[in-house]
Amino acid sequence: MKQSKIDRLRAAGWKVGTPRELLALSDEESNLIEVKLAIAELIYARRRRARLTQNELAERIGSSQSRVAKMESGSASVSLELMLRAAFGLGVSIPELGKALTVTSRHAG
């Protein structure tokens, strides 16, 4: 967010901060959220690039379309194991996964 917008919001009485600050997240909680969101973005992008529907990906990994939708939104209810299974099922390599997680570190608060 641009500093000018932050200044306007603060002047209007709003509290401005990172999600981590606003939710009082620990380092571990914040990192877990960042990892899940990075993997969710990777799964979504790779699925779309492969021209697969959520149903087709679900069948490929032995899950359901609704779980794939939750996975792609970064839902806390989806395990990292299932997310990784989906990523690997889409052909994501471990180095690619590492790169996605490295890019994520710039978002960390």
Secondary structure, DSSP 4 states (H G I P E B T S, - for coil): --HHHHHHHHHTT-----HHHHHT--HHHHHHHHHHHHHHHHHHHHHHHTT--HHHHHHHHT--HHHHHHHHTT-TTS-HHHHHHHHHHTT--HHHHHHHHHHHTTT--
